[in-house]
Amino acid sequence: MEQEKETNDSKGLVKSSAVVGGMTFISRISGFLRDVVFANIFGASAHTDAFFISFKIPNFFRRLFAEGALIQAFVPILNDIKENDRDNLKRFISYMQGNLALILILIVTLGIIFSETVINIFAPGFGSGDDRLEVASAMLKITFPYLFFISLTALSAGILNTHNRFFLPAITPVILNLSLILSAFYLTGFFENSIIALAYGVFFAGVLQYLIQLPALSRLNVLVFPRINFNFHGVNRVLKLMLPAALGSAVVQLNLVIDSIVASFLAVGSISWLYYSDRLVEFPLAILGIAIATVALPTLSKKFSQGNIEDYKKTLYRALRIVMILSIPAMAGLIVLAEQLLFTLFKYGSFDSYDVNMSALSLLAYSVGLPAFILMKVLLTGFFSRQDTKTPVKFGIIAISFNITFNSIVVLLYFKNAFEGAHAFLALATSLSAWLQVILLSNRLKREEILDRKLVYDSNVLKSLFSSILMYIAIAIVYDAIGDFSEKSFYLRGLYLFILIGTGVIVYFSIMKLAKVSVKDIFYGNN
């Protein structure tokens, strides 16, 4: 009976994660198409740097306060009220929506009024001999209201996820990508500076992403009118958890912002190179880390609220083992195919070979941290699901301090004697900072006896590492046989990349099978 229950729990976690991962996959594919359009039409220029900063700022606050702090603090409390105080569920949701809307209106208003100051904070290198500051400030006035709508969208997603509705929240980001693609093609002609069209694409996407959540909330009978009340007991608990949750869950995002700030002092194009390489890393990060963490948080919160600690531990370990086994080959694949991916996806129009080479350097550096980025997403659920938001803050501050120190050294060396590829060292600092935080988080969970088994020494994890090394070698051999395809047509590049990726997948899973590790073992293996 116990074994059957564990199997059912595993299937539930994997099935829901597969739904989120599948929809996220579609979203990321549309995101790649979006970035191909960006690279082709706008390249890596001063104005693309300006757009990426004006887009990064509301996205940063979204990930910090909405998808980060708000969801990490909101979902456990929502689960608790749903389980133990259902009569107050609608009131709680109503007050959370009203309070959040009020706070967002104030933040967005200030962001619009002081847009130039905000740009100076996030990109202090702008304004030195070019018009990036002026263009970025103008676009931020348009993109910042996106924060209002996408934060309410994130709150709605938390409600839906708590009710085991994962499909809609996971597919919603496609709207942003489609809006930006359509803006790039059809709105650029309406503006003297064509890149302004992308800012309006961001704004329209925010409105649409929020509106499509409302029918789903109505069907669950949790669509309520927003009201303001900061004294309601559930709201108080969320507010107490939010600030530390913001700092604890957004270390990677903070480090990426720090990268952009420092990159604004480096060569023109550095921000864009970091952006394109980060986009490729975010693909496996979203499908593995974010998908599993999204499902794990409400699942773990429910088990903790019910006092089911043993199942809680097993669920957390199961999620960590899955992402560990799958993130290793993802890292190896990104490292060996860095240039080939960038050539195939982005080298068109204004995005030239030099941009590819520079982006490849930062992609290699980010790839080193990919398993850490993914593990961190799941490790954090082990704290937030127990409403412990303070511990991740302590470790987050250490990780961010490490990144700032490393970045400061890089920029000082650059000022002393400018060198090519300085931006890649910023990416490397972010990766090393993530590994530092993963070590600190996992050690604390072990001391608290929440994580009572050694993840790295799991036999399937070690077999995954061995299989990934052989996969890396196989891809390198096949690429050597194909030869350089960077100047080939779009179709041939795509075909050759498909062959390389297919080789990697076949070799990896073949070696795993020879090592007696099946797909079933990866997802439902012994705990």
SEPA-633147 format. One record per residue (C-alpha): z, y, x. Coordinates in steps of 0.1 Angstrom, whole numbers, plus 5000, padded with zeros to 4 digits. Example, Ala and Ser with C-alpha at 12.3 -4.5 7.8 and 13.67 -1.06 7.14 Angstrom:
BEGIN
507849555123
507149895137
END
This chain:
BEGIN
500050005000
500950245028
497750165047
495750215016
497350555011
496650665046
492950555042
492650755010
494251055027
491751015056
488850995032
489951295013
490251505044
486951385058
485151425024
486351775019
485651865055
482151725052
481551955021
482752255040
480952155072
477752085054
477752415036
478752585068
475852415085
473452565060
475152905064
474852885102
471152785101
470453085079
472553285105
470253165133
467253265113
468853605109
469453635146
465853525154
464753815132
467054055150
465953945184
462253965174
462354305158
465154485177
465654285209
468654375231
468654755233
471055045231
470655055193
471254685188
474454725208
475355005184
474654795153
476554495167
479554715173
479354875138
479054515123
481754365146
484454615135
484654535098
484054165107
486954185131
489354325105
488054065080
488853785104
492153945115
493654045081
491553865055
490453525067
493153525093
496453675084
495953685046
494753335041
497153175066
500053345049
498753335013
497652975010
501052815018
502853044994
500152994967
500552614971
504352644969
504152854936
501452624923
503652314929
507052454920
506652774899
503352744880
504452984852
504253274878
500953164894
498753414875
501253694881
501253624918
497453624921
497253944900
499654124923
498053994955
494654114943
495954454933
498054514964
495254404987
492654624969
494954924973
495554865010
491854805016
490855134998
493155325022
491855145053
488155185044
488555555035
490255615069
487655415087
484755615071
486455955078
487355865114
484255645122
483555815155
487055765167
487055405156
483755355176
485355515206
488255275204
486054965201
483355075225
484755345248
481655315271
479355455244
478255815246
477555815284
473955935285
472655765253
472955805216
474855475209
477955655198
476155865172
474155575158
477155335157
479255595140
476555655113
476255285107
479955225106
480255465076
477955225058
479254885070
483054955067
483154925029
482054565035
485654505046
486854585010
484554334993
484754055019
488554065020
488754014982
486153734987
488453575012
491353594988
489253434961
488253164986
491953084993
492553044956
489552814952
490452604983
493952554970
492352404938
490152174960
487052384953
485452414988
481752434980
481352794969
483552964996
481652765023
478152855011
478953225003
478153355039
474453255033
474253575011
475053795041
472353635063
469753655035
470654015029
470354105065
466953925069
465554095038
466854435051
465254375085
461854305068
461754535039
464154825044
463354935080
460455145069
462755365048
464655505078
463655705108
465855475129
464955135116
468154965126
470055165100
468554925074
470854645087
473954845079
472854865043
472154495044
475854435053
477154655025
474954494998
476054145010
479754235006
479254324970
477254014961
479653774980
482553894959
480853894926
479753534928
483353424932
484353554898
482753294875
484453014896
487853174892
487253214855
486552844851
489852764868
491553014844
492853214874
490653524870
493153794863
493254174863
494554314896
497954484893
500154654919
503654524926
504954484962
508354364950
507354034934
509053744954
505853564963
504153884975
507153964996
506953625013
503253675020
503754025035
506553895058
504153625071
501053835073
501654055104
502653765127
499853555112
497353825121
498353825157
498753455159
495453345143
493153605157
493553565194
489953455199
488653745178
490853995196
489553855229
485953885217
486654255207
488154305241
485054165256
482954405236
485154705247
484754615284
481054525280
480454875267
481054995303
478654735318
474854715318
473054815286
472454495266
475754335276
477154355241
474054195227
473953915253
477553835244
476753845207
473853605209
475753355231
478753375209
476653305179
475552965194
479152875202
480152965166
477852705152
479852395163
483052595160
482352665123
481152315114
484052135132
486952375137
486752605107
485652335083
488552105091
491052375094
490052515060
490652185044
493752095065
495752415057
496152355019
496451985025
499252025051
500952305030
501052075000
502551785020
505152015036
506152165002
506551804989
508751715019
506351445030
506751495067
505451165080
502151205061
502051565073
502251455110
499551185105
497251425087
497551685115
497051425143
494051285124
492451625122
493051705158
491651375170
488451425150
487751765164
488651655199
486251355199
483351565184
483951895203
483451725238
479751625232
479151965215
480452145247
478251915269
475251985248
475652355249
476052355286
472952145294
470752315268
471952675272
468652825283
466552595262
468352695230
468053065237
464353035247
463652845215
465653045191
465453405204
462753465229
460253645207
459154005204
461654245220
463953965233
462553885268
463153625295
465753845312
467753875280
467553495277
468853445313
471653695308
472653545274
472653195290
475253295316
477653405289
476853095268
477752865297
481053055300
481853045263
480852675261
483652585285
486152705259
484452545229
486952245225
489752495229
488352725202
488052435178
491452275186
493152615182
491952645146
493552315137
496652355159
497452675141
497552505107
500452305121
502452625122
501052825093
501352535068
505152535076
505252915072
505952955109
503853255119
506053385147
505553105172
501753155174
502353535180
504353465211
501653245226
498853475213
500353765232
500453565264
496753455259
495553805252
497453945282
495753695304
492353795290
492954165295
494054115331
491053905339
488654155322
490354445340
489654275373
485954215364
485354575353
487054715384
484954505407
481854615387
482654985391
483154925428
479854745433
477754675401
476554315400
474354125376
475953895351
479354065349
479454015311
479653635317
482953665334
484253835302
483153525283
484853305309
488153495305
488053435267
487453065272
490353025297
492553235275
491852985246
492752685267
495952855277
496952905241
495952545231
498252415258
501152635246
500652545210
500352175215
503452165238
505452345211
504352095184
505351805207
508751965213
509252005176
508151635171
505351745148
502751615172
504351295187
501351135203
499251235233
495951355221
494051375254
495051015263
493750875230
491350595240
488650715217
488851065231
488450925267
485450725255
484051045240
484351215274
482650935292
479850915266
479351295268
478851275306
476151015302
474651215274
474451525297
472751315324
470251175299
469251515285
468851655320
466451365329
464351405298
464151785303
462951725339
460251495325
459151745299
459152035323
459752405316
458752495280
459952855279
456352995276
455152735251
454452815214
457252835189
456252495175
456252315209
459552475219
461052355186
459552005191
460851975227
464252105218
464451855189
463551575214
466251685238
468951715211
467851385196
468051215230
471651345233
472651225199
471150875204
472650835239
476150965228
476550745198
474950445215
477450465244
480250515219
479050205200
478949995232
482450115239
483349975205
483850315188
482050355154
481650655133
484350505110
486750485140
486250855147
487050965112
489350685099
490750535131
494250405135
496950675135
END
